[in-house]
């Protein structure tokens, strides 16, 4: 079993994220990647999202939060929709136009009554990674790990990340962050006591 890595380099992350905008335009695929990076949902939970989870039809606007029950843990999770997600969802909603509340956010092209498969999601992520020049092993889980890595680098305490991920131990969260020797060395090199 190979290890999945977060996308650590911000320029590489920008190329990866924008692949389905600038190189091979596909609003569904772009929105899936943006949502995966910003919610840290497991891919199964992300693919189960329906329009009613992100869009309030009666108010005619995006919701402030996405509320889900995680498949793996069975726990309720409420995640705010941030600016990057709002922009992607708004553009996607305009393009889709006639989406119904029970329609999947990321429908299969073969059968619109179903979401894309986990394997198709993997292919979407993998294509963007390869075409963006990412050498590391990147998969759908990289979206979740990338969220944590960049949140940690921006100062989010690991205990908070553990809570956001619904991890049962700090050890699991630490492994998610993908801390490597160069980051450890950086701590020692920047300490000046």
N, C-alpha and C positions, 0 to 999 in steps of 0.2 A: 504494500500500500504506500503510495507516494504522499509526501507532505505538501499541503497547500499553504501558500504564503500570502501575506498581505502585500499590497502594492505600496511600498514605502516612499518612493521618489515622487514628489509632487508633479514634476513635469511629465513623467511617465503616466501618472494617474490621470492628468489632464488629457493626454493623447488617447489613453484607453477610454475614458469617459466620453470623449467627443467623437470617437470612431463612428458611431451610428448617427452623427449629426453631419460631420464634414466629409467623411470618406464614403460611407455607404449609408445614406440617410434611411432611417427606420425609426419612427417615433415610439413604437411599442418597445423595441429593444433598448433604445436609449432610456426610456422611462423606467424600464425594469432595472437597468444598471444603476441609475440615479437613486431609485427607491431602495435597492439593495445596499448601496453604499451609505445611505443616510438613515436607514431604519435599523440596520443590523439584524433584520429578520433572517431566520433560516430560510433557505430557498423554498421549501415546502409551504411555509407560512406566507411567503411573498406571492407565490403562484396562486394561492387560494383567494387572494384579495379580489373583491368585486367592486364595481363602481360605487355601490352604496357605502362601501367602507371608507371611501375617500371623498365622495361628492354627495352633498345634501341636496337632493332633487327639489324638495319643497322650498328651500331657501335659494336655490339656484347658484350655489357656490361650493367651493371646496370646504371640507371639514377642517377643524383646527387640529384634531387628533385622529389617529387610526387606533381603533380598539380591536384587539384580537385575542383569541385563546390559543396559546402555542400548542402545536401538535405534540411536540416532544415532551414538554413539561406539564401541559394541561393548565398552566397558569395564565391569568389574564394579564395582558400587557397593553398599556396605552402610550403611544408614541406621537409626539407633536409632528405636524407636517411643516418642515422648515422651508426656507426661501428657495433652495435648489429644487426641492420636490414640488413646490407650488408652481414654479416656472415650467418644469417638465410636464406635470399633470395638466396644467392649463393649456399648454400647446397641444398635448396629446388629446385632450378632451375636445378641443376645437376641430382637430383633424378627424377624430372618430365620429363626431356630431351625434349620431343616433344611438348612442350607447344607453342601454337600459340599466336600472339599478342592480338587477341580478346578473348582468353580463360580467364575465371575468375581466379584470383589468388587463391581463395579458393572454388573450384568447389564442387558441390554436388556429392556424390558417385553414386546416383541414376540417375542423369541426368547431365552430364558434361557440358551441355550448360547453366546451371544455377549455381549461387553461392549457398553455403549452406544457409539455412534459418536462420533467427534471432534466432529462437528457438534452432536450432542445434548448433549455436554458443554459446548460453547460456548453453546448455548441456556440451559442450566442456570445457568452462570456469568453470562451476560448478563442473564437475568431477575433474579437476585439483585442485580446491580449497579444496574440501572435502578430496581427497586423500592426500593432502599436510597438512591437519590438520588445515585449516583455519576455525575458529569458526564464524567469522563475516559473514554477508550476502554479498556474493561476486557474482557479475553478470558481464555481458559484460561492463556495465557502470563503473565497478570498474577499468577496464583497463585505461580508460580516467581519472578517479579520482586519480588513483595511479600515473600517470604521473605528474599531478599537485601537488600532495602532496610532492613527492620527489623533484620536481623542486623547490618548495617553500622552502623545508628544505635545499636545496643546495644554497639558496640565491636569487632565481629569485623573483623579486618584484611582488606582487600581481597584480599590474596594467598591467605588461607584461603578466601574466597568463590570465588575463581578455581578453586581446587582442588576445592571442593565441587560447583561447577557443571561441572567438567571442561572449562573453557574453555581454548582454546589461547593466548589472549592477555589481558593485563590490560585492554586497550582494550575488548574485548567485555564484560568484567565491569563496567567503569566505566559503559558505556552501559546495562547492565542495572539498575544502581543508580538511574538516573533522576535524577542530581544536577542540580539546576537552580540558577539564579542566586540565588534566595532562600537556599538552603543555603550557597552560596559566601559570600554577604553575611554570614550568621550567623557563619561562622568569623571573618571580619574584625572583626565587631562585638563578639565575645566575647574577642578577644585583648587582653590588657592587660599590655604589657611595659614 
